[in-house]
Amino acid sequence: MTDEHEHDSGHDHDETAADPRPRVRAIQSLLVEKGIISTDAVDDAIAAYERDIGPQNGARVVARAWTDPAFEERLLEDAPAAIDEFDFDVGIQHIDVKKNTADVHNAVVCTLCSCYPWSLLGLPPTWYKTPSYRSRMVREPRAVLEEFGLGIDDGIDINVWDSSSEIRYMVLPRRPEGTDGYDEDELANLVTRDSMIGVERLDHETTDAESTADGGHADPDGAFADLLGVDAEPTFSEPWQARAFGVTVTLYDGGDSFDWSAFQRRLIEAIEATPTDAYATDGNRDTGTDAAATERIYYDQWHTALERLLVSHAILDPDAIDTRAAAFAAGDRTAEEFIEGDRAH
């Protein structure tokens, strides 16, 4: 699936366009009928990112770097090759690891959408996807980090790394003081997702297994909630969001025929076309947003990008999507076909 034969039709969706749920179901069922994906593969992809793929992978990499100077050197020189020593796959995306030192603090952002090292950190947190973080982190990183509760002294340089579809960044945080006697597993338990994004500093006295259970911020009502107006996020807020994500990942995992860069361009277009006001809870851009609204908008952009890509490459017919989505919306077809009975649709 490459960009060699674009077929963007400018097709106008029917009334189902306002509700992404039937359209996501339509896309999945049509792809299954064509034999391009299977429902079980989509289920497995969703389960993997909900249960198995997450910041614990990145934490293992960090702990190994803290205890093995030779591995750290390999990691900083050629991260994909070094990470290949572990039993998880980083995919085809290039990973670059930036090391925090006494003089330099690194942080990661994606100004265009939400490019992120999924294989190492799991799914990106809600706040990482918000316009506020994406725009402010590059303009005023010291102020943003301060609002996350991370004060960086003026004498320390801050480098902000902008991830893209071609390269994903991860921060190698500084090892907490007082952990000289810790083994690799104990050190991995101290590493949080947010420290590997660069918005948190690790401290062995205040960081424990409970705070890293979801790999994220230990205080969901604290720093980033005040900064961005969002609370702690679930992995997926609603089942259709998981489906939109799972179908895309399944297509990507299916082989080289799925052009991730082409999908990424359409996702960026969908995000750029979304007015900033759309993220506000009451239509007022100054009042902030909430996690559910941000997730809904993000995965709506995600499914829109996927649908446009499939249509533009003549993988799916827009009329067929509309007809199938209308059937789901009317109840002529139901979501039960995805979870029980005949799994061929």
C-alpha positions as CSV (number, residue, x, y, z in Angstrom):
1,M,0.0,0.0,0.0
2,T,2.1,2.9,-1.3
3,D,1.4,6.4,-2.5
4,E,2.0,5.5,-6.1
5,H,-1.7,5.4,-7.0
6,E,-3.7,8.0,-5.1
7,H,-7.5,7.8,-5.5
8,D,-8.7,10.4,-3.1
9,S,-12.3,10.8,-4.2
10,G,-13.5,13.6,-1.9
11,H,-16.4,11.4,-1.1
12,D,-19.0,12.9,1.2
13,H,-19.9,10.6,4.1
14,D,-23.5,10.2,5.1
15,E,-24.9,11.0,8.5
16,T,-22.8,8.2,10.0
17,A,-19.7,10.4,9.7
18,A,-20.7,12.2,12.9
19,D,-20.4,9.0,14.8
20,P,-17.1,7.1,14.3
21,R,-18.3,3.8,15.9
22,P,-20.2,2.4,12.9
23,R,-17.5,3.5,10.5
24,V,-14.8,1.8,12.5
25,R,-16.9,-1.4,12.6
26,A,-17.5,-1.1,8.8
27,I,-13.9,-0.7,8.0
28,Q,-12.9,-3.7,10.1
29,S,-15.6,-6.0,8.8
30,L,-14.9,-5.1,5.1
31,L,-11.2,-5.7,5.6
32,V,-12.0,-9.1,7.2
33,E,-14.3,-10.0,4.4
34,K,-11.6,-9.3,1.9
35,G,-9.2,-11.5,3.8
36,I,-6.8,-8.6,4.5
37,I,-7.0,-8.9,8.3
38,S,-8.7,-11.2,10.8
39,T,-10.8,-10.3,13.8
40,D,-8.5,-12.4,16.0
41,A,-5.5,-10.5,14.8
42,V,-7.1,-7.2,15.7
43,D,-8.1,-8.6,19.1
44,D,-4.5,-9.7,19.6
45,A,-3.1,-6.4,18.6
46,I,-5.3,-4.5,21.1
47,A,-4.6,-7.0,23.9
48,A,-0.8,-6.7,23.3
49,Y,-0.8,-3.0,23.7
50,E,-3.2,-3.1,26.7
51,R,-1.3,-5.8,28.5
52,D,2.1,-6.7,27.2
53,I,3.6,-3.7,25.3
54,G,4.3,-0.8,27.6
55,P,6.8,1.3,29.6
56,Q,8.1,-1.8,31.3
57,N,10.0,-2.5,28.1
58,G,11.6,0.9,28.2
59,A,12.3,0.5,31.9
60,R,14.2,-2.7,31.2
61,V,16.4,-0.9,28.6
62,V,17.1,2.0,31.1
63,A,18.0,-0.4,33.9
64,R,20.4,-2.3,31.7
65,A,22.0,1.0,30.6
66,W,22.5,2.0,34.3
67,T,24.2,-1.3,35.2
68,D,26.2,-2.0,32.0
69,P,28.3,0.9,30.7
70,A,29.1,-1.0,27.5
71,F,25.4,-1.5,26.8
72,E,24.8,2.2,27.5
73,E,27.4,3.1,24.9
74,R,25.8,0.8,22.3
75,L,22.4,2.2,23.2
76,L,23.4,5.8,22.6
77,E,25.3,5.0,19.4
78,D,22.7,2.6,17.8
79,A,19.6,2.2,19.9
80,P,17.7,-0.3,17.6
81,A,20.8,-2.6,17.5
82,A,21.2,-2.4,21.3
83,I,17.5,-2.9,22.0
84,D,17.5,-6.0,19.7
85,E,19.3,-7.7,22.6
86,F,16.0,-7.9,24.4
87,D,13.0,-10.2,23.6
88,F,10.7,-7.5,22.3
89,D,10.5,-6.0,18.8
90,V,11.0,-2.3,18.1
91,G,9.5,-2.6,14.6
92,I,10.9,-0.7,11.7
93,Q,10.7,2.8,13.3
94,H,14.2,4.2,14.1
95,I,14.7,4.8,17.9
96,D,17.2,7.4,19.2
97,V,17.9,7.6,22.9
98,K,19.0,10.8,24.5
99,K,20.9,10.7,27.9
100,N,20.2,13.1,30.7
101,T,23.3,14.4,32.5
102,A,24.2,16.9,35.2
103,D,24.4,19.6,32.5
104,V,21.7,18.6,30.0
105,H,18.0,17.6,30.4
106,N,16.2,16.0,27.5
107,A,12.4,15.9,26.8
108,V,10.4,14.5,23.9
109,V,7.4,15.9,22.0
110,C,5.8,15.4,18.7
111,T,4.7,18.8,17.4
112,L,2.8,17.4,14.3
113,C,0.7,14.6,15.9
114,S,1.8,12.0,18.5
115,C,4.7,10.0,17.2
116,Y,6.0,7.9,20.0
117,P,8.1,4.8,20.7
118,W,5.2,2.5,21.3
119,S,7.3,-0.7,21.6
120,L,9.2,0.9,24.5
121,L,6.7,3.1,26.2
122,G,3.3,1.7,25.2
123,L,0.5,4.0,24.1
124,P,1.1,7.8,24.4
125,P,-0.6,9.4,27.4
126,T,-3.5,11.8,26.8
127,W,-1.6,14.9,27.6
128,Y,1.1,14.0,25.1
129,K,-1.5,14.3,22.3
130,T,-3.0,17.7,23.4
131,P,-2.3,20.9,21.4
132,S,-1.1,22.6,24.5
133,Y,1.8,20.1,25.2
134,R,2.7,19.8,21.5
135,S,3.0,23.5,21.0
136,R,4.2,24.8,24.4
137,M,6.9,22.2,24.9
138,V,9.0,23.5,22.1
139,R,8.4,27.2,22.8
140,E,8.8,27.2,26.6
141,P,10.1,23.9,27.8
142,R,11.4,25.2,31.1
143,A,8.0,26.6,32.0
144,V,6.2,23.4,30.9
145,L,8.5,21.2,33.0
146,E,8.0,23.5,36.0
147,E,4.3,23.0,35.7
148,F,4.8,19.2,35.6
149,G,6.6,19.7,39.0
150,L,10.1,19.4,37.5
151,G,12.2,22.5,38.1
152,I,15.3,22.7,35.9
153,D,18.1,25.0,37.1
154,D,19.0,27.9,34.7
155,G,22.5,26.4,34.4
156,I,21.2,23.2,32.9
157,D,20.5,23.1,29.1
158,I,17.1,21.7,28.0
159,N,17.0,19.8,24.7
160,V,13.6,19.1,23.2
161,W,13.5,16.3,20.6
162,D,10.7,16.4,18.1
163,S,9.6,12.8,17.2
164,S,8.4,12.0,13.7
165,S,7.3,9.0,11.6
166,E,10.9,8.5,10.7
167,I,12.5,8.7,14.2
168,R,11.2,8.3,17.7
169,Y,13.0,9.5,20.7
170,M,13.3,8.2,24.3
171,V,15.1,9.8,27.2
172,L,17.6,7.9,29.3
173,P,17.0,9.4,32.7
174,R,19.6,9.8,35.3
175,R,20.0,7.0,37.8
176,P,18.6,8.0,41.2
177,E,21.1,8.5,44.0
178,G,21.2,5.9,46.7
179,T,20.6,2.9,44.3
180,D,24.1,1.5,44.2
181,G,23.0,-1.8,45.6
182,Y,20.0,-2.3,43.4
183,D,20.0,-5.0,40.8
184,E,18.6,-4.6,37.3
185,D,15.0,-5.7,38.2
186,E,14.9,-3.4,41.2
187,L,16.1,-0.5,39.1
188,A,13.6,-1.2,36.4
189,N,10.8,-0.9,39.0
190,L,11.9,2.7,39.6
191,V,11.6,3.9,36.0
192,T,8.4,5.6,34.9
193,R,7.0,6.4,31.5
194,D,7.1,10.1,32.2
195,S,10.9,10.0,33.1
196,M,11.5,8.4,29.7
197,I,9.5,11.2,28.0
198,G,11.5,13.7,30.1
199,V,8.8,15.3,32.2
200,E,9.8,13.6,35.5
201,R,12.9,13.2,37.6
202,L,13.4,9.9,39.3
203,D,14.0,9.7,43.1
204,H,14.3,6.2,44.7
205,E,12.8,7.6,47.9
206,T,9.5,8.7,46.3
207,T,9.3,6.4,43.3
208,D,8.0,2.8,43.9
209,A,6.3,0.0,42.1
210,E,2.8,1.5,42.8
211,S,3.7,4.7,41.1
212,T,4.9,2.9,38.0
213,A,2.0,0.4,37.7
214,D,0.8,2.2,34.5
215,G,4.2,3.6,33.7
216,G,2.8,7.1,34.1
217,H,2.6,10.0,36.5
218,A,2.1,9.0,40.2
219,D,-0.3,11.8,40.8
220,P,-3.0,12.0,38.2
221,D,-4.6,15.0,39.8
222,G,-1.4,16.9,40.0
223,A,1.1,18.3,37.6
224,F,-0.2,17.5,34.2
225,A,-3.8,17.8,35.2
226,D,-3.2,21.4,36.3
227,L,-1.1,22.1,33.2
228,L,-3.4,20.7,30.6
229,G,-6.8,20.3,32.2
230,V,-6.7,16.5,31.8
231,D,-6.9,13.7,34.4
232,A,-5.3,10.2,34.2
233,E,-6.3,8.4,31.1
234,P,-7.4,4.8,30.4
235,T,-5.6,2.8,27.8
236,F,-8.6,3.3,25.5
237,S,-11.6,5.4,26.6
238,E,-14.1,3.5,24.4
239,P,-14.1,0.2,22.5
240,W,-14.2,1.8,19.0
241,Q,-11.0,3.6,19.8
242,A,-9.3,0.3,20.5
243,R,-10.7,-1.0,17.2
244,A,-9.5,1.9,15.2
245,F,-6.0,1.5,16.7
246,G,-6.0,-2.3,16.4
247,V,-7.1,-2.4,12.8
248,T,-4.2,0.0,11.8
249,V,-1.6,-1.9,13.8
250,T,-2.8,-5.2,12.3
251,L,-2.5,-3.8,8.8
252,Y,1.0,-2.5,9.7
253,D,2.1,-5.8,11.2
254,G,0.8,-7.6,8.2
255,G,3.8,-6.7,6.1
256,D,5.4,-4.1,4.0
257,S,2.3,-3.4,1.9
258,F,1.0,-0.9,4.5
259,D,2.7,2.4,4.1
260,W,3.0,3.8,7.6
261,S,4.4,7.1,6.3
262,A,1.3,7.6,4.1
263,F,-0.9,6.9,7.1
264,Q,1.1,9.3,9.2
265,R,0.7,12.1,6.7
266,R,-3.1,11.7,6.7
267,L,-3.1,11.7,10.5
268,I,-1.2,14.9,10.5
269,E,-3.6,16.4,8.0
270,A,-6.6,15.3,10.1
271,I,-5.0,16.8,13.2
272,E,-4.2,20.1,11.5
273,A,-7.8,20.3,10.2
274,T,-9.2,20.1,13.7
275,P,-9.8,23.5,15.2
276,T,-8.2,24.1,18.6
277,D,-11.6,25.0,20.0
278,A,-12.7,21.4,19.4
279,Y,-10.6,20.3,22.3
280,A,-12.3,22.6,24.8
281,T,-14.9,21.1,27.0
282,D,-17.4,23.8,26.5
283,G,-16.3,25.4,23.2
284,N,-14.1,27.9,25.0
285,R,-10.4,27.4,24.0
286,D,-9.2,29.0,27.2
287,T,-10.9,26.5,29.6
288,G,-8.8,23.5,28.7
289,T,-10.1,20.0,27.9
290,D,-10.6,16.6,29.5
291,A,-9.1,13.2,28.9
292,A,-12.3,11.7,27.3
293,A,-12.6,14.5,24.8
294,T,-9.0,14.4,23.9
295,E,-9.0,10.7,23.4
296,R,-12.3,10.9,21.3
297,I,-10.9,13.6,19.1
298,Y,-7.5,11.8,18.7
299,Y,-8.9,8.4,17.7
300,D,-11.5,10.1,15.4
301,Q,-8.6,11.7,13.6
302,W,-6.9,8.3,13.6
303,H,-9.8,6.5,12.0
304,T,-10.3,9.3,9.5
305,A,-6.7,9.0,8.4
306,L,-7.0,5.2,8.1
307,E,-10.3,5.5,6.1
308,R,-8.8,8.1,3.7
309,L,-5.7,6.0,3.2
310,L,-7.7,2.8,2.4
311,V,-10.0,4.7,0.0
312,S,-7.2,6.6,-1.7
313,H,-5.4,3.3,-2.5
314,A,-8.6,1.6,-3.6
315,I,-8.4,-1.0,-0.8
316,L,-12.0,-0.1,0.2
317,D,-14.8,1.5,-1.7
318,P,-16.2,4.6,0.0
319,D,-19.8,3.6,-0.9
320,A,-19.3,0.2,0.6
321,I,-18.0,1.9,3.8
322,D,-21.0,4.1,3.9
323,T,-23.5,1.3,3.3
324,R,-21.9,-1.0,5.9
325,A,-21.6,1.9,8.4
326,A,-25.3,2.7,7.9
327,A,-26.2,-0.9,8.5
328,F,-24.3,-0.9,11.8
329,A,-25.9,2.5,12.8
330,A,-29.4,1.1,12.1
331,G,-28.8,-2.1,14.0
332,D,-29.0,-4.3,11.0
333,R,-25.6,-5.5,11.9
334,T,-24.3,-5.4,15.4
335,A,-21.0,-5.4,17.3
336,E,-21.6,-8.9,18.5
337,E,-20.1,-10.3,15.3
338,F,-16.8,-9.0,16.6
339,I,-16.8,-10.9,19.9
340,E,-18.9,-14.0,19.5
341,G,-20.3,-16.3,16.8
342,D,-19.0,-16.3,13.3
343,R,-15.7,-14.3,13.4
344,A,-15.4,-14.0,9.7
345,H,-17.0,-10.6,9.6
